[in-house]
Amino acid sequence: SHLGGVRHLGVDEHKWKHVRGNGESSWVTVLIDLTPVIDGTGSARLMDMIPGRSKHVLKTWMNDRDQVFRDRVKVVAMDGFTGYKTATAEELPTARIVMDPFHVVQLAGEKLDRCRTRIQQATCGHRGRKGDPLYKIRRILHTRTDLLTDKQKTLLYTALTSRDDHVAVEVTHQVYLQIIAAYEHRQRREGKKLMWKVIKRIQTGLPPGLEELAQLGRTLWNRHKEILAYFDVGVSNGPVEAINGRLEHLRGIAQGFRNLDHYILRSLLHSGQLADRINAL
């Protein structure tokens, strides 16, 4: 019954303990039921946590579910990890895979930062310092234009146009804003058109000097079906990130966990809506 009624599924990775290095044993794959959020009947709930984060881990979990469960799942929302996408496509061939908007915008923001730091190093010969034009706008670049003050708009315009070498940052910044505008459009159909135009525009054929934007274009094109699927189904991994935040808080107030089984059980009680069922017994 805990897995019953799941039609919209969210998948993400979660670090359950912090250790030196990047050991795989400190990661788990979390599976969230997004159906109540889509139906407007309640909040998302944690369904399960699996040790590890790989295609094999998710594929094995899905393969262990009965056919009724697999046929019922219609949408699976996830980040940009290819392993999760491949596992879902193989085990749930009829489900619609959606790449979460948050991770698409985050990816574009990372490329914008890399472009800014590269131009900063090339023009100034050092990492960003307080008085450097591009360093002063590092946070403003990630803020929508309509949320900026007049002073911030002036600072942004001056920094981007003060040197011809800054044109790469300006172009990458415009694409970043266009991606956000597509997601924010009140009509998803129009937003989908805007996103498709952005992806096609930067897919290939960009002039030299826009290396980060070219990388972003290739990535978005490879995942364009999953990116555009969001505008059709409206399912995102936002509730999954919210539960991840709750689990981080749980681990903090417990001052960490040593046993993964204990952590999984505690997490299910905390975010899996199981406490009420147990108390009812």
C-alpha positions in Angstrom: 0.0 0.0 0.0 3.0 2.3 0.6 3.7 2.2 -3.2 0.1 2.3 -4.3 -1.3 5.1 -6.4 2.0 6.4 -7.6 1.6 8.0 -11.0 4.3 10.8 -10.8 7.7 9.9 -9.5 10.7 12.0 -8.5 14.2 10.7 -8.4 17.3 12.4 -7.0 20.6 11.7 -5.2 21.2 12.5 -1.6 24.3 12.6 0.6 23.4 10.9 3.8 26.8 11.3 5.5 29.8 13.5 5.0 33.2 11.8 4.7 36.5 12.6 3.3 36.7 12.2 -0.5 33.7 11.4 -2.6 32.9 7.8 -1.5 29.9 6.3 -3.2 28.9 4.7 0.1 27.9 8.2 1.4 25.2 8.6 -1.3 21.7 7.2 -1.7 19.1 7.5 -4.4 15.8 8.9 -3.1 12.4 8.2 -4.7 9.6 10.6 -4.0 5.8 10.3 -4.8 4.8 13.5 -6.5 1.3 12.4 -7.2 -0.4 14.3 -4.3 1.2 17.5 -5.4 0.0 17.2 -9.0 -3.5 16.1 -7.9 -3.6 18.9 -5.2 -4.5 16.4 -2.5 -1.4 16.8 -0.3 2.3 17.0 -0.1 5.0 14.9 -1.7 6.2 11.9 0.3 9.4 9.9 0.5 8.8 6.4 -0.8 12.2 4.8 -0.5 15.9 5.3 -0.3 18.5 3.1 -2.0 22.2 2.8 -1.2 24.3 4.2 -4.1 23.6 6.5 -7.1 23.9 4.9 -10.5 21.9 3.5 -13.4 22.2 0.0 -11.9 20.8 1.1 -8.5 17.7 2.7 -10.0 17.2 0.0 -12.6 17.4 -2.7 -10.0 14.8 -1.0 -7.8 12.4 -0.4 -10.7 12.8 -4.0 -11.9 11.9 -5.3 -8.4 8.5 -3.5 -8.5 5.5 -5.4 -9.9 4.2 -4.7 -13.3 1.1 -2.9 -11.9 3.3 -0.3 -10.3 5.5 0.2 -13.4 2.5 0.5 -15.7 0.9 3.1 -13.4 3.9 5.5 -13.4 3.3 8.1 -16.1 5.9 10.7 -15.4 9.4 10.6 -13.8 11.1 13.9 -12.9 14.9 14.0 -12.4 18.0 16.0 -12.7 20.5 15.8 -15.6 22.2 12.6 -14.5 22.2 10.3 -17.6 22.2 7.1 -15.5 18.8 7.8 -14.0 17.4 8.7 -17.5 18.7 5.4 -19.0 17.4 3.3 -16.2 14.0 4.9 -16.4 13.8 4.5 -20.2 14.7 0.8 -20.0 12.4 -0.1 -17.1 9.5 2.3 -17.6 9.4 2.7 -21.4 5.9 4.3 -21.4 6.7 6.9 -18.7 7.5 10.5 -19.7 10.9 11.6 -18.5 11.2 15.2 -17.3 14.4 17.1 -16.7 13.7 19.4 -13.7 13.7 23.2 -14.5 15.8 24.0 -11.5 18.7 21.9 -12.8 18.4 23.3 -16.3 18.7 26.9 -14.9 21.4 25.8 -12.5 23.4 24.3 -15.5 23.1 27.5 -17.5 24.1 29.5 -14.4 27.2 27.4 -14.0 28.2 28.0 -17.6 27.7 31.7 -17.1 30.0 31.7 -14.0 32.7 29.8 -15.9 32.5 32.2 -18.8 32.8 35.2 -16.4 35.8 33.7 -14.6 37.5 32.8 -17.9 37.1 36.3 -19.3 38.1 37.7 -15.9 41.4 35.8 -15.9 42.1 36.6 -19.6 41.5 40.4 -19.2 42.9 41.0 -15.7 45.4 38.2 -15.3 44.1 37.2 -11.9 41.0 35.9 -10.1 38.3 38.3 -9.3 39.0 41.2 -6.9 36.8 43.8 -5.3 37.3 46.5 -7.9 37.1 44.3 -11.0 34.1 45.0 -13.2 33.0 41.4 -13.8 33.6 40.4 -10.2 31.4 43.2 -8.9 28.4 41.9 -10.9 28.9 38.1 -10.2 25.6 38.0 -8.2 23.7 40.5 -10.3 24.3 38.2 -13.3 22.1 35.6 -11.7 19.2 38.0 -10.9 16.4 38.7 -13.3 16.4 42.2 -14.9 13.0 43.1 -13.5 14.2 42.5 -10.0 17.3 44.7 -10.2 17.4 48.2 -8.9 18.4 51.1 -11.1 21.8 51.2 -9.5 22.3 47.5 -10.2 21.1 47.8 -13.8 23.6 50.6 -14.4 26.4 48.6 -12.8 25.5 45.6 -14.9 25.4 47.6 -18.2 28.7 49.4 -17.4 30.5 46.1 -16.6 29.3 44.3 -19.7 30.0 47.1 -22.1 33.2 48.6 -20.7 35.4 46.3 -22.8 34.8 44.4 -26.0 36.3 41.3 -24.4 33.2 41.1 -22.1 30.9 40.4 -25.0 31.1 36.6 -24.3 29.7 37.2 -20.8 27.0 39.4 -22.2 25.8 36.9 -24.7 25.9 34.0 -22.2 24.0 36.2 -19.7 21.3 36.9 -22.3 20.8 33.1 -23.0 20.6 32.5 -19.2 17.8 35.1 -18.9 16.0 33.7 -21.9 15.9 30.2 -20.4 14.4 31.7 -17.2 11.9 33.7 -19.2 10.7 30.5 -21.0 10.0 28.7 -17.7 8.3 31.8 -16.3 5.9 32.3 -19.2 2.3 32.2 -18.1 1.4 30.0 -21.0 3.4 26.8 -21.1 2.8 26.3 -24.8 4.5 29.7 -25.5 7.2 28.9 -23.0 7.9 25.7 -24.8 8.3 27.6 -28.1 10.7 30.0 -26.4 12.8 27.2 -24.9 12.9 25.4 -28.3 14.2 28.5 -30.0 16.9 29.0 -27.4 18.1 25.4 -27.6 18.1 25.5 -31.5 20.0 28.8 -31.5 22.9 27.6 -29.3 22.9 24.0 -30.5 25.7 24.5 -33.0 27.5 27.0 -35.1 28.4 29.5 -32.4 31.4 31.8 -33.2 34.7 31.3 -31.4 35.0 32.7 -27.8 31.7 31.3 -26.6 33.0 27.9 -25.4 30.8 27.7 -22.3 27.7 28.6 -24.3 28.6 25.9 -26.9 28.9 23.3 -24.2 25.6 24.3 -22.8 24.0 24.1 -26.3 25.2 20.5 -26.8 24.0 19.5 -23.4 20.6 21.0 -23.8 20.2 19.5 -27.3 21.1 16.0 -26.0 18.3 16.4 -23.3 15.9 18.6 -25.2 13.1 16.0 -25.2 13.2 15.8 -21.4 13.5 19.6 -21.0 10.6 20.3 -23.3 8.5 17.6 -21.6 8.1 19.8 -18.5 6.0 22.3 -20.5 3.6 19.4 -21.4 3.2 17.8 -18.0 4.2 20.5 -15.5 6.0 18.1 -13.2 9.2 19.3 -11.5 11.6 18.1 -8.9 10.9 21.0 -6.6 9.1 18.9 -3.9 12.0 16.4 -4.1 14.5 19.2 -3.3 12.3 20.3 -0.4 12.3 16.7 1.1 16.1 16.6 0.6 16.3 19.8 2.6 14.2 18.2 5.4 16.5 15.2 5.4 19.5 17.4 5.8 17.8 19.0 8.8 17.0 15.6 10.2 20.6 14.6 10.0 21.7 17.8 11.6 19.5 17.6 14.6 20.5 14.0 15.1 24.2 15.1 14.8 24.7 12.6 12.0 24.0 8.9 11.5 26.4 6.0 11.3 24.1 3.2 10.2 22.4 3.6 6.9 19.5 1.3 7.7 18.7 3.5 10.8 18.9 6.6 8.6 16.5 5.2 6.0 14.0 4.2 8.6 14.2 7.5 10.4 13.8 9.4 7.1 10.7 7.4 6.1 9.2 8.2 9.5 10.1 11.8 9.1 9.2 12.4 5.4 7.4 9.3 4.3 4.1 10.0 6.1 4.5 6.7 8.0 4.4 8.2 11.5 0.6 8.6 11.4 0.1 5.0 10.3 2.3 3.7 13.1 0.6 5.9 15.7 -2.7 4.7 14.5 -1.7 1.1 15.4 
